[in-house]
Amino acid sequence: MTDLSAFGHDPWWLIIIKALAIFVFLVLTVLIGILAERRVMAWMQTRVGPNRVGPMGLLQSLADGVKLALKEGIIPAGVDKPIYLLAPIISVVPAIMAYAVIPFGPEVSIFGHETPLQLTDLSVAVLYILAVTSVGVYGIVLAGWASGSTYPLLGGLRSSAQVISYEIAMGLTFAAVFLDAGTMSTSGIVAAQDDTWYIFLLLPSFVVYVFSMVGETNRAPFDLPEAEGELVGGFHTEYSSLRFAMFMLAEYVNMATVSALAATLFLGGWHAPWPISLWDGANSGWFPLIWFVAKVWAFLFFFIWLRATLPRLRYDQFMALGWKILIPVSLTWVMIVATVRAIRNEGYSSATAVLSVAGVVAGLALIALLWKVFRGKRDLRRATPALVETIEPFDAMAGGFPVPPIKESSDA
């Protein structure tokens, strides 16, 4: 049974302090994240990046926010105005709400009160996160539908298909964690990883979750609801000024949310990594907050890395990855975890070691499968020029004026 006795006893002023601290943390993460993305991508692509506004360009994100706030907010004539105005709010508010149950650290003393570094916790906390983040996707769907334009509508339709396919795979990764930890509470899941992180015990779930979280946040190479090359700007094409800024805020807050959830479910939460964990005071006091934030930023760097290196997938490839690979693998792995859990309940202590070995083998096999799939697509793109060279050349000016090639019919 999960012990939630540490929650629900904070005075009202301490609850307000925690809530404001989470909000400030998310706003600062977004401001730093936007700047870090532009600087890191410039470094990876051998460019300069922002270096004009403020010392070494550190105020570029703030300048961009002020610029968006001062822009004229244009509302097109053909929109469904109430839903059009509500959609950005639906996107950003659930993203912030999800952090209410994220554990930042153990119990600490704040102005003489012993309290966990977590706003609150529930016996079904992870399901709460899954629910509120699912609501946030409806902001994208409604924005595309209410814009009264073709390309935003297509972006909204893609987003609805995306949430169906990738949230199934993500939910199945949660199920594997629930089965092994025996709880759905975020603090309980972190406590269950005191000895071994779930990235080692449940490696296939971690791999599937990484793919799912990139798809859930509409980030490259899975940014199909935006897809500037084919949908102009996707679901937010008709938005400007602060309403567009709210969509940007929701995107980066969602990145921080799924990163924090990945750290909580698979990387031990606020527990210190080895060899720092060998120090007795590493997991006490305020130090765990440092380890947790470092893990979150490691995933944020991973998001930036993907955007700087990988091209966007085609929509059919994106759907095939979710339905044909991630969901079947997740279902199979959940059955294996459930079987090992049942064996462990019968008193066989060696079941954990069996699960660890099976997780590593299955995880490496999944990584090899995904590598083969993506490598095959890359090799096909490389082979395309060679295929073109085998086609017999056609001289369009042979008759003195340009003519298209005439393909002879099979009946001739």
Long-range contacts (C-beta under 8 A, 24 or more apart in sequence): 2-123, 2-183, 2-184, 2-185, 2-187, 2-188, 3-188, 4-121, 4-122, 4-123, 4-185, 4-187, 6-107, 6-115, 6-116, 6-187, 7-116, 7-118, 7-120, 7-121, 8-120, 10-113, 10-115, 11-113, 14-110, 14-111, 14-113, 14-115, 15-119, 17-110, 18-115, 18-118, 18-119, 19-119, 22-96, 22-99, 22-100, 22-119, 23-96, 26-96, 26-99, 26-253, 26-256, 29-252, 29-253, 29-256, 29-296, 29-300, 30-61, 30-249, 30-252, 30-253, 30-256, 31-61, 31-62, 31-65, 32-61, 33-252, 33-255, 33-256, 33-300, 34-60, 34-61, 34-64, 34-248, 34-252, 35-60, 35-61, 36-300, 36-301, 36-304, 37-303, 37-304, 37-307, 40-301, 40-304, 40-305, 40-308, 41-304, 41-307, 41-308, 44-305, 44-308, 44-309, 45-308, 65-245, 68-241, 68-242, 68-244, 68-245, 69-241, 69-242, 69-245, 71-240, 71-241, 72-240, 72-241, 73-240, 73-241, 73-242, 73-243, 74-240, 74-241, 76-147, 76-148, 76-149, 76-238, 78-148, 78-149, 79-146, 79-147, 79-148, 79-238, 80-145, 80-146, 80-148, 81-146, 83-142, 83-145, 83-146, 84-143, 84-146, 84-147, 84-238, 85-243, 86-142, 87-139, 87-140, 87-142, 87-143, 87-146, 88-139, 88-143, 88-239, 88-243, 88-244, 88-246, 88-247, 88-250, 89-139, 89-246, 90-135, 90-136, 90-138, 90-139, 90-142, 91-136, 91-139, 91-140, 91-143, 91-246, 91-247, 91-250, 92-136, 92-139, 92-246, 92-247, 92-249, 92-250, 92-253, 93-136, 94-132, 94-133, 94-135, 94-136, 94-139, 95-133, 95-136, 95-250, 95-253, 95-254, 95-257, 96-253, 97-132, 98-128, 98-129, 98-132, 98-133, 98-257, 98-261, 99-256, 99-257, 99-260, 100-128, 101-125, 101-126, 101-128, 101-129, 101-186, 102-129, 102-186, 102-257, 102-260, 102-261, 102-264, 103-186, 103-187, 103-190, 103-264, 103-269, 103-270, 103-292, 104-270, 104-288, 104-289, 104-292, 105-270, 105-286, 105-288, 105-289, 105-292, 106-270, 106-283, 106-284, 106-288, 108-285, 108-286, 116-187, 117-270, 117-288, 117-289, 118-186, 118-187, 121-185, 121-186, 121-187, 122-184, 122-185, 123-183, 123-184, 123-185, 124-184, 124-185, 125-184, 125-185, 125-186, 125-187, 126-174, 126-177, 126-178, 126-184, 126-185, 126-186, 126-189, 126-261, 126-265, 127-174, 127-184, 129-186, 129-257, 129-261, 130-167, 130-170, 130-171, 130-174, 133-216, 133-254, 133-257, 133-258, 134-163, 134-167, 136-250, 136-254, 137-162, 137-163, 137-216, 139-247, 139-250, 140-218, 140-225, 140-235, 141-235, 143-235, 143-236, 143-239, 143-247, 144-225, 144-234, 144-235, 147-235, 147-237, 147-238, 147-239, 148-238, 149-237, 149-238, 151-231, 151-232, 151-233, 151-234, 151-237, 152-231, 152-234, 152-235, 152-236, 152-237, 152-238, 154-231, 154-234, 155-224, 155-225, 155-226, 155-227, 155-231, 155-234, 155-235, 155-236, 155-237, 156-225, 156-235, 158-224, 158-225, 158-227, 158-234, 158-315, 159-218, 159-225, 159-235, 161-319, 162-215, 162-216, 162-218, 162-222, 162-224, 162-225, 162-318, 163-216, 165-215, 165-319, 165-322, 165-323, 165-327, 166-211, 166-212, 166-215, 166-216, 166-322, 166-326, 167-212, 167-216, 168-322, 168-327, 168-330, 169-208, 169-211, 169-212, 169-322, 169-326, 169-327, 169-330, 170-208, 170-209, 170-212, 170-213, 170-216, 172-205, 172-208, 172-327, 172-330, 172-331, 172-333, 172-334, 173-202, 173-205, 173-206, 173-208, 173-209, 173-212, 173-265, 173-330, 174-265, 175-334, 176-202, 176-204, 176-205, 176-330, 176-333, 176-334, 176-337, 177-202, 177-205, 177-265, 177-266, 179-334, 179-337, 179-338, 179-341, 180-337, 180-341, 180-355, 186-264, 186-269, 189-264, 189-265, 189-269, 190-264, 190-268, 190-269, 190-270, 190-271, 193-268, 193-269, 193-271, 194-268, 194-271, 196-356, 197-266, 197-267, 197-268, 197-271, 198-265, 198-266, 198-268, 199-266, 199-267, 200-356, 200-359, 200-360, 201-352, 201-355, 201-356, 201-359, 202-266, 202-333, 202-337, 202-355, 202-359, 203-359, 203-360, 203-362, 203-363, 203-364, 204-329, 204-330, 204-333, 204-359, 204-362, 204-363, 204-366, 205-266, 205-330, 205-333, 205-337, 206-262, 206-266, 206-363, 207-363, 207-366, 207-367, 207-370, 208-326, 208-329, 208-330, 208-333, 208-366, 209-262, 209-265, 209-266, 210-262, 210-302, 211-321, 211-326, 211-370, 212-322, 212-326, 213-258, 213-259, 213-261, 213-262, 214-303, 214-306, 215-318, 215-322, 216-254, 216-258, 217-251, 217-254, 217-255, 217-258, 217-303, 218-251, 219-251, 219-255, 219-303, 219-306, 219-307, 220-306, 220-307, 220-310, 220-312, 221-306, 221-310, 221-311, 221-312, 221-313, 222-312, 222-313, 222-318, 223-312, 224-312, 224-313, 224-315, 224-318, 227-312, 229-312, 255-299, 255-300, 255-303, 256-296, 256-300, 258-299, 259-295, 259-296, 259-297, 259-298, 259-299, 259-300, 259-303, 260-292, 260-296, 262-295, 262-299, 263-292, 263-295, 263-296, 263-299, 267-295, 317-377, 321-373, 325-369, 325-370, 325-373, 329-366, 333-362, 336-362
